[in-house]
């Protein structure tokens, strides 16, 4: 007997993805894992982050390294980025 699957989770190629709308904000990201229990915890954390931001105006803490990595990943197609 299978347990009830959490709404907003989809399995693609063995990896769980979050696809959910919370308080008017869309969450769409790969979890990078096939462990359903871990993914459900990740989703709960993301929902709480959105709720904190929406209700209290709290902003998540970010590391410079995370921001720089994201910028480089999103900008690799630009000619101004040295490869």
Secondary structure, 3 states (H helix, E strand, C coil): CCCCCCCCEEEECCEEEEEEEECCEEEEEECCCCCHHHHHHHHHHHHHHHHHHHHHCCCCCCCHHHHHHHHHHHHCCCCCCCC
